[in-house]
Amino acid sequence: MNMGRRWIMTLGLVFGLALMPLSALAEGETPATNATTLTVQTHTSSEAVTQLGVLKGDGQGVTDAYLGKTTTRLQAAILMLRLIGKEQEALDYMGTDTFADAADAGKASQPVLAYLKNNPTYGWGGTGTGNFEPNAAITAQQIYKVMLESLNYRSGTDFAFKDTIVFATEQGIYRAAGASPFTNRDLSTVLAETLQATPKGGMHALLHELVGKNIVTADNGKLLEGLRIDVRQTADGASYLTDGKGMALYLFTKDMADLSSCQGTCLTNWPVAYSDQLIVPDGLDAKDFGAFVRTDGGKQLTYQGWPLYYFNKDAKAGDVNGEGANDVWFLVKHPFYTIGLGTDAKIANYLVDSSGRSLYYFDKDPIGKSVCEGNCLANWPVFHADSIVVPKGLKTEDFGEITRSDGIKQTTFKGYPLYYVAQDTKRGDLKGQAVGDIWFAVNPSTFAGTTAGKDTPAPVVTEKAVVEMKENSFTPTVLTVKAETTIEFINRDDMKHNAVAVDGSFKTELLEKGQSATIKLDTPGTYEYFCEPHKSFMKGTIIVQ
C-alpha cells in the first residue's frame, strides 16, 4: 500500500488496541469479520524460480541487487541449456574450438561457450564476427527468442526473429516483453511463464518435463501450479489486476462490513476468484493476498482485505465491462486505491482508506483548515495519503492536502480535512457517523462543504494575491479573488515547482527556489490546478468571483 498514515499524538492503550486491525491489514491479512480466514501459499515469480533452482543468482544468491542487474547474453545462454537439460553437459565439455572472446566469460563458463560454438543447432552462433560478447546486455526480444527455443520452437522456421514478441505472446509468454533495459527481475518473470508453457508438440508444461528429467524435484514442481496474478493496463493507461488468462479482477463496495454480501444472482453475475496457491509478479506484495470461507461455504481470495470477483460479461482478456458498474463494482487497481468507497444501506457510498476504514469530515472546519486540535485529535486522528489513487467516478482533483498548524499534513476532500475516528476498529465500522451532529462520513456524491465553510466564506482578494509553494504544498490551498486580480506564485522549496490549470487556462514555467511567476484570471469560475512534477499530491484551487 502506498498509504501514509500519521497519528498526531501518542494515544493511550485503548486507542492503540483500536488500531490493531489496521496493522493486520497492512500485512495483507483478511480483516476481522464473521468469516473464517484461510492460508494461501503465495510466491513471487523470482521466489518460485529461485526455489525451483532454475534461477541461481551470483555468489550472493538471488538478492534484490542481483535482480536489479541487467541480464547478459551468457546468462541467457546458460538458462536455455538449463531448461533443456544440457547445462551440465556444457559445463563438462572438453572441446577447445570456441569464440574469440571466450576469455571474457570467466574460466568456469568458458566450456559453455565452446559447447555452444560446436552445437549451433541451439541457436547461439555468436555475433558474426567470431565473438560471442558474453557480457553484453540482452534485449527482451532476444530473451523471448531463447525461451521459445527452450520450448522447441525454432527461429527462422516456426517464427521470424522480427516477429518474436508476437509469436511468444501467442504461446502465452509476454509479461516482460516491454522491459528495457532487461533485468534479472524481468528474467524471473519470463522463466516462470516459460516453465508454465507447453513445448511444441508436448502434452504438459515445460516444468513437468523438467520434473520428469529430475532437473526439478516433484515437490518443487508444484510451486508454479497455482493461479497466476498479472497486472494489465486499460486503454487510458490505468493498471489493474487480472488472473493469468488476462481476466479482470473486481472488488465490491458492499463487502465493506460483510465479506459475503454478494449472494444468489449476484454470484451468478460476479463469480468469486479462488485458488489455494498464487504466483504474483515481483511488483506486488505476496502478503497482500489472503482468502476466507464465505457464509455459503465457498472459498474466496482477497486483496488487501477485499474479496475478489470476476464479471461474467467479460468475455476475453482485456475486457473491463464491470468497471464502475452501479457505482459499487470496481477494478482492483495497481497501485491500489489510497482512497476508496464503502457502501452502507443508510449512507450509500462513503469514503474509506485502502484497508476499508471509514473517513469523516468535521462540520466545524472551514474550507482549507482544520480546527480539530488537542484532545479532539485523540478521538479523531487525521487521515493522510501520500498519493491519490481513487476508483472510477471519483476525481483526483477533488482531493488535496493542507499543512496543519502543528506542521502535520492532512488530506482534504473538496478543500475540507478528512479524519478517522478512534472507535472504528475494523472495516465497516461507522461509529463516527453523526456524532454530536458535527461528525459525518463523507458521501462524495452529496458532500457540498461544511456548515462552517458555508457560513464563513474565504476572504476575497481584489488587487494582488500571493500563493507560496512550500513544503510541497500551495499556500493557501484555496484562494478566492476578484476577476483580473494578479496572482503571484513564489517557490520557497529547494525543488522545482510550477502551477498548471486542470482546464489549461494557465501554466507557469518551472520555478527554482526564490523565483516567481504571475497570472491574471479574467473569467469568473473555479480553477483547479496542480504542480506538474508533483501532480499526485500538490494541488490547489482558485475561485474567481
Solvent accessible surface area in square Angstrom, and as a share of the most:
residue,aa,sasa,rsa
1,M,75,0.33
2,N,80,0.41
3,M,29,0.13
4,G,13,0.12
5,R,60,0.22
6,R,114,0.42
7,W,79,0.28
8,I,40,0.20
9,M,84,0.37
10,T,134,0.78
11,L,38,0.19
12,G,51,0.49
13,L,138,0.69
14,V,124,0.71
15,F,14,0.06
16,G,37,0.35
17,L,96,0.48
18,A,11,0.09
19,L,27,0.14
20,M,115,0.51
21,P,31,0.20
22,L,13,0.07
23,S,68,0.44
24,A,32,0.25
25,L,3,0.02
26,A,49,0.38
27,E,95,0.42
28,G,2,0.02
29,E,90,0.40
30,T,14,0.08
31,P,7,0.04
32,A,65,0.51
33,T,37,0.22
34,N,120,0.61
35,A,20,0.16
36,T,87,0.51
37,T,79,0.46
38,L,52,0.26
39,T,120,0.70
40,V,20,0.12
41,Q,108,0.48
42,T,25,0.14
43,H,34,0.15
44,T,16,0.10
45,S,0,0.00
46,S,8,0.05
47,E,86,0.39
48,A,0,0.00
49,V,0,0.00
50,T,51,0.29
51,Q,97,0.43
52,L,9,0.05
53,G,31,0.30
54,V,2,0.01
55,L,4,0.02
56,K,116,0.49
57,G,26,0.25
58,D,62,0.32
59,G,82,0.78
60,Q,151,0.67
61,G,24,0.23
62,V,39,0.22
63,T,50,0.29
64,D,108,0.56
65,A,75,0.58
66,Y,16,0.06
67,L,8,0.04
68,G,49,0.47
69,K,106,0.45
70,T,53,0.31
71,T,0,0.00
72,T,30,0.17
73,R,33,0.12
74,L,18,0.09
75,Q,44,0.20
76,A,0,0.00
77,A,0,0.00
78,I,31,0.15
79,L,7,0.03
80,M,2,0.01
81,L,1,0.00
82,R,29,0.11
83,L,2,0.01
84,I,36,0.18
85,G,38,0.36
86,K,65,0.28
87,E,28,0.12
88,Q,116,0.51
89,E,90,0.40
90,A,0,0.00
91,L,67,0.33
92,D,84,0.44
93,Y,63,0.24
94,M,169,0.75
95,G,32,0.31
96,T,128,0.74
97,D,82,0.42
98,T,46,0.27
99,F,6,0.03
100,A,86,0.67
101,D,23,0.12
102,A,8,0.06
103,A,78,0.61
104,D,86,0.44
105,A,17,0.13
106,G,35,0.34
107,K,176,0.75
108,A,85,0.66
109,S,21,0.13
110,Q,62,0.28
111,P,36,0.22
112,V,1,0.00
113,L,0,0.00
114,A,4,0.03
115,Y,7,0.03
116,L,1,0.00
117,K,76,0.32
118,N,58,0.30
119,N,42,0.21
120,P,90,0.57
121,T,107,0.62
122,Y,40,0.15
123,G,35,0.33
124,W,13,0.05
125,G,61,0.59
126,G,25,0.24
127,T,55,0.32
128,G,76,0.73
129,T,106,0.62
130,G,43,0.41
131,N,47,0.24
132,F,0,0.00
133,E,82,0.37
134,P,2,0.01
135,N,97,0.50
136,A,34,0.26
137,A,63,0.49
138,I,5,0.03
139,T,73,0.42
140,A,9,0.07
141,Q,57,0.25
142,Q,58,0.26
143,I,0,0.00
144,Y,0,0.00
145,K,38,0.16
146,V,4,0.02
147,M,0,0.00
148,L,0,0.00
149,E,12,0.05
150,S,3,0.02
151,L,0,0.00
152,N,69,0.35
153,Y,28,0.11
154,R,92,0.33
155,S,36,0.23
156,G,69,0.66
157,T,114,0.66
158,D,40,0.21
159,F,13,0.05
160,A,41,0.32
161,F,85,0.35
162,K,160,0.68
163,D,55,0.28
164,T,0,0.00
165,I,50,0.25
166,V,95,0.55
167,F,33,0.14
168,A,1,0.00
169,T,66,0.38
170,E,121,0.54
171,Q,53,0.23
172,G,35,0.34
173,I,0,0.00
174,Y,66,0.25
175,R,60,0.22
176,A,7,0.05
177,A,29,0.22
178,G,77,0.74
179,A,22,0.17
180,S,101,0.65
181,P,97,0.61
182,F,3,0.01
183,T,27,0.16
184,N,1,0.01
185,R,82,0.30
186,D,34,0.17
187,L,0,0.00
188,S,0,0.00
189,T,20,0.12
190,V,0,0.00
191,L,0,0.00
192,A,0,0.00
193,E,4,0.02
194,T,0,0.00
195,L,0,0.00
196,Q,57,0.25
197,A,11,0.09
198,T,65,0.38
199,P,3,0.02
200,K,95,0.40
201,G,83,0.80
202,G,26,0.25
203,M,170,0.76
204,H,113,0.51
205,A,20,0.15
206,L,6,0.03
207,L,6,0.03
208,H,82,0.37
209,E,58,0.26
210,L,2,0.01
211,V,37,0.21
212,G,63,0.60
213,K,114,0.48
214,N,134,0.69
215,I,67,0.34
216,V,5,0.03
217,T,83,0.48
218,A,66,0.51
219,D,109,0.56
220,N,38,0.20
221,G,4,0.03
222,K,111,0.47
223,L,17,0.08
224,L,8,0.04
225,E,105,0.47
226,G,16,0.15
227,L,41,0.20
228,R,16,0.06
229,I,0,0.00
230,D,12,0.06
231,V,57,0.33
232,R,83,0.30
233,Q,118,0.53
234,T,28,0.16
235,A,121,0.94
236,D,126,0.65
237,G,39,0.38
238,A,31,0.24
239,S,27,0.17
240,Y,1,0.00
241,L,0,0.00
242,T,1,0.00
243,D,10,0.05
244,G,19,0.19
245,K,168,0.71
246,G,2,0.02
247,M,40,0.18
248,A,2,0.01
249,L,0,0.00
250,Y,0,0.00
251,L,6,0.03
252,F,13,0.05
253,T,0,0.00
254,K,99,0.42
255,D,0,0.00
256,M,3,0.01
257,A,67,0.52
258,D,59,0.31
259,L,1,0.01
260,S,3,0.02
261,S,42,0.27
262,C,0,0.00
263,Q,76,0.34
264,G,55,0.53
265,T,102,0.59
266,C,32,0.19
267,L,42,0.21
268,T,92,0.54
269,N,53,0.27
270,W,17,0.06
271,P,51,0.32
272,V,47,0.27
273,A,0,0.00
274,Y,75,0.28
275,S,21,0.14
276,D,90,0.46
277,Q,26,0.12
278,L,0,0.00
279,I,0,0.00
280,V,0,0.00
281,P,27,0.17
282,D,32,0.16
283,G,62,0.59
284,L,8,0.04
285,D,66,0.34
286,A,22,0.17
287,K,123,0.52
288,D,7,0.04
289,F,13,0.05
290,G,10,0.09
291,A,1,0.01
292,F,0,0.00
293,V,43,0.25
294,R,7,0.03
295,T,89,0.52
296,D,76,0.39
297,G,52,0.50
298,G,31,0.30
299,K,97,0.41
300,Q,0,0.00
301,L,0,0.00
302,T,0,0.00
303,Y,6,0.02
304,Q,4,0.02
305,G,0,0.00
306,W,8,0.03
307,P,0,0.00
308,L,0,0.00
309,Y,0,0.00
310,Y,47,0.18
311,F,24,0.10
312,N,75,0.38
313,K,140,0.59
314,D,11,0.06
315,A,94,0.73
316,K,133,0.56
317,A,42,0.32
318,G,32,0.31
319,D,21,0.11
320,V,44,0.25
321,N,89,0.45
322,G,0,0.00
323,E,30,0.13
324,G,16,0.16
325,A,26,0.20
326,N,129,0.66
327,D,90,0.47
328,V,15,0.08
329,W,8,0.03
330,F,2,0.01
331,L,1,0.01
332,V,0,0.00
333,K,26,0.11
334,H,48,0.22
335,P,66,0.42
336,F,12,0.05
337,Y,6,0.02
338,T,1,0.00
339,I,0,0.00
340,G,5,0.05
341,L,12,0.06
342,G,0,0.00
343,T,26,0.15
344,D,43,0.22
345,A,111,0.86
346,K,193,0.82
347,I,28,0.14
348,A,51,0.40
349,N,24,0.12
350,Y,2,0.01
351,L,0,0.00
352,V,0,0.00
353,D,1,0.00
354,S,3,0.02
355,S,1,0.01
356,G,0,0.00
357,R,4,0.01
358,S,1,0.01
359,L,0,0.00
360,Y,0,0.00
361,Y,33,0.12
362,F,15,0.06
363,D,24,0.13
364,K,116,0.49
365,D,0,0.00
366,P,31,0.20
367,I,48,0.24
368,G,26,0.25
369,K,117,0.49
370,S,9,0.06
371,V,66,0.38
372,C,1,0.00
373,E,93,0.42
374,G,45,0.44
375,N,128,0.65
376,C,34,0.21
377,L,7,0.03
378,A,31,0.24
379,N,68,0.35
380,W,18,0.06
381,P,1,0.01
382,V,1,0.00
383,F,0,0.00
384,H,6,0.03
385,A,3,0.02
386,D,72,0.37
387,S,27,0.17
388,I,18,0.09
389,V,36,0.21
390,V,15,0.09
391,P,4,0.03
392,K,117,0.50
393,G,71,0.69
394,L,26,0.13
395,K,121,0.51
396,T,56,0.33
397,E,60,0.27
398,D,31,0.16
399,F,2,0.01
400,G,11,0.11
401,E,13,0.06
402,I,10,0.05
403,T,53,0.31
404,R,14,0.05
405,S,105,0.68
406,D,72,0.37
407,G,49,0.47
408,I,43,0.22
409,K,44,0.18
410,Q,0,0.00
411,T,1,0.01
412,T,1,0.01
413,F,4,0.02
414,K,84,0.36
415,G,9,0.09
416,Y,16,0.06
417,P,0,0.00
418,L,1,0.01
419,Y,0,0.00
420,Y,1,0.00
421,V,4,0.02
422,A,11,0.09
423,Q,92,0.41
424,D,0,0.00
425,T,47,0.27
426,K,84,0.35
427,R,4,0.02
428,G,18,0.17
429,D,15,0.08
430,L,35,0.17
431,K,114,0.48
432,G,0,0.00
433,Q,67,0.30
434,A,49,0.38
435,V,66,0.38
436,G,63,0.61
437,D,106,0.55
438,I,50,0.25
439,W,11,0.04
440,F,42,0.18
441,A,7,0.06
442,V,1,0.00
443,N,26,0.14
444,P,16,0.10
445,S,101,0.65
446,T,101,0.59
447,F,17,0.07
448,A,78,0.61
449,G,11,0.11
450,T,0,0.00
451,T,74,0.43
452,A,23,0.18
453,G,10,0.09
454,K,129,0.55
455,D,101,0.52
456,T,79,0.46
457,P,104,0.66
458,A,30,0.23
459,P,114,0.72
460,V,55,0.31
461,V,41,0.23
462,T,86,0.50
463,E,143,0.64
464,K,115,0.49
465,A,6,0.05
466,V,65,0.37
467,V,0,0.00
468,E,43,0.19
469,M,0,0.00
470,K,78,0.33
471,E,105,0.47
472,N,39,0.20
473,S,7,0.05
474,F,3,0.01
475,T,59,0.34
476,P,54,0.34
477,T,19,0.11
478,V,19,0.11
479,L,15,0.08
480,T,7,0.04
481,V,1,0.01
482,K,89,0.38
483,A,36,0.28
484,E,112,0.50
485,T,2,0.01
486,T,39,0.23
487,I,0,0.00
488,E,28,0.13
489,F,0,0.00
490,I,24,0.12
491,N,0,0.00
492,R,111,0.41
493,D,20,0.10
494,D,116,0.60
495,M,90,0.40
496,K,92,0.39
497,H,0,0.00
498,N,1,0.01
499,A,0,0.00
500,V,15,0.09
501,A,4,0.03
502,V,77,0.44
503,D,100,0.52
504,G,61,0.58
505,S,59,0.38
506,F,18,0.07
507,K,127,0.54
508,T,9,0.05
509,E,120,0.54
510,L,82,0.41
511,L,1,0.00
512,E,77,0.35
513,K,120,0.51
514,G,56,0.53
515,Q,83,0.37
516,S,51,0.33
517,A,20,0.16
518,T,82,0.47
519,I,24,0.12
520,K,115,0.49
521,L,13,0.06
522,D,89,0.46
523,T,88,0.51
524,P,84,0.53
525,G,32,0.31
526,T,85,0.49
527,Y,22,0.08
528,E,50,0.22
529,Y,3,0.01
530,F,25,0.10
531,C,0,0.00
532,E,82,0.37
533,P,70,0.44
534,H,32,0.14
535,K,116,0.49
536,S,47,0.30
537,F,53,0.22
538,M,1,0.00
539,K,21,0.09
540,G,3,0.03
541,T,21,0.12
542,I,0,0.00
543,I,54,0.27
544,V,4,0.02
545,Q,96,0.43
